[in-house]
Amino acid sequence: MATTSTNTSKRASKPAPRSIADIARETATTRRPRSRKKTLIGIAVEQKYVDRKQAATYLAVSTGFVIQLVKEGMLPEYDLGPFCKRYLITDLEAYCQSRRKGPASVPAVLA
């Protein structure tokens, strides 16, 4: 007696190919939204205080030079703890303006 066996096991069907638009839509919904804060040299503009390294980056100098400016009294430092020194961005901008050479304002159009 010959019995024929039929393959009755269910195979997993392949998913239908997805379009690029579908993949982009899924990626857009699963990704974390980027911060919408505007930055200036990696420093959030809304932030009032920055640490020593960020202050040095803002002024385009070394951290040692920032320490020297504080010792000479040219830049105020806010001591929040033994290892926590902060600087106001407005103080950094004021230091930059005090070191500026040349005319106070530059004409928009030179005729």
Wavefront OBJ file of the C-alpha trace (Angstrom):
o trace
v 0.000 0.000 0.000
v 1.535 3.193 -1.136
v 0.829 6.287 0.839
v 1.694 9.641 -0.449
v 2.717 12.169 2.077
v 1.866 15.705 1.443
v 3.754 18.528 3.033
v 1.139 20.106 5.228
v 3.519 22.216 7.318
v 2.867 25.866 6.987
v 5.726 27.902 5.659
v 6.250 31.454 6.783
v 5.383 33.640 3.899
v 7.826 36.335 2.910
v 6.728 39.858 3.667
v 5.848 41.975 0.711
v 8.677 44.226 -0.463
v 8.476 47.669 1.074
v 8.840 50.861 -0.846
v 11.413 53.500 0.024
v 8.613 55.833 1.090
v 7.347 53.241 3.599
v 10.826 52.760 5.054
v 11.346 56.534 5.340
v 7.977 56.942 7.050
v 8.791 54.212 9.594
v 12.236 55.676 10.253
v 10.813 59.157 10.763
v 8.356 57.910 13.362
v 10.812 55.710 15.268
v 13.744 58.124 15.435
v 14.241 60.410 18.375
v 13.500 64.002 17.379
v 16.559 66.210 17.178
v 16.921 69.106 19.528
v 15.644 72.290 17.965
v 17.892 74.563 20.002
v 20.108 76.800 17.966
v 23.754 76.284 18.776
v 26.818 78.451 18.502
v 30.030 76.415 18.438
v 28.238 73.555 20.161
v 26.917 75.732 22.981
v 23.175 76.172 23.374
v 22.336 79.844 22.911
v 19.551 79.719 25.514
v 22.071 78.638 28.139
v 23.293 81.499 30.332
v 26.261 79.786 31.984
v 28.979 77.696 30.382
v 31.802 75.694 31.912
v 35.500 76.446 31.422
v 35.945 74.204 28.393
v 32.904 75.688 26.656
v 34.129 79.207 27.483
v 37.504 78.391 25.939
v 35.771 77.033 22.833
v 33.597 80.136 22.612
v 36.647 82.431 22.814
v 38.763 80.112 20.599
v 41.505 79.931 23.246
v 42.852 77.291 25.623
v 41.387 76.566 29.038
v 44.651 77.779 30.566
v 44.148 81.161 28.946
v 40.644 81.355 30.442
v 42.184 80.701 33.881
v 44.743 83.452 33.197
v 41.976 85.903 32.243
v 40.208 85.160 35.530
v 43.411 85.643 37.569
v 44.056 88.980 35.854
v 40.484 90.086 36.587
v 39.537 90.456 32.935
v 36.852 87.769 33.054
v 34.479 87.152 35.972
v 34.105 83.589 37.196
v 31.162 82.171 39.141
v 32.224 79.625 41.727
v 29.409 77.112 42.254
v 31.528 74.612 44.166
v 35.090 73.349 44.581
v 35.229 71.935 41.038
v 32.364 73.818 39.449
v 33.308 77.113 37.767
v 30.902 78.807 35.382
v 31.038 81.808 33.060
v 28.239 83.939 31.670
v 28.026 84.113 27.897
v 27.328 87.833 28.169
v 30.644 88.224 30.063
v 32.455 86.338 27.308
v 30.864 88.591 24.682
v 31.801 91.691 26.705
v 35.422 90.490 26.870
v 35.443 90.008 23.088
v 34.046 93.508 22.564
v 36.651 95.017 24.909
v 39.446 93.412 22.872
v 38.034 94.546 19.538
v 40.181 96.855 17.440
v 38.996 99.091 14.669
v 35.770 100.991 14.111
v 32.874 100.289 16.436
v 30.519 99.609 13.550
v 31.222 98.478 10.026
v 29.165 100.090 7.274
v 26.898 97.624 5.478
v 27.675 99.014 2.019
v 30.928 100.655 1.084
v 30.193 103.065 -1.784
l 1 2 3 4 5 6 7 8 9 10 11 12 13 14 15 16 17 18 19 20 21 22 23 24 25 26 27 28 29 30 31 32 33 34 35 36 37 38 39 40 41 42 43 44 45 46 47 48 49 50 51 52 53 54 55 56 57 58 59 60 61 62 63 64 65 66 67 68 69 70 71 72 73 74 75 76 77 78 79 80 81 82 83 84 85 86 87 88 89 90 91 92 93 94 95 96 97 98 99 100 101 102 103 104 105 106 107 108 109 110 111
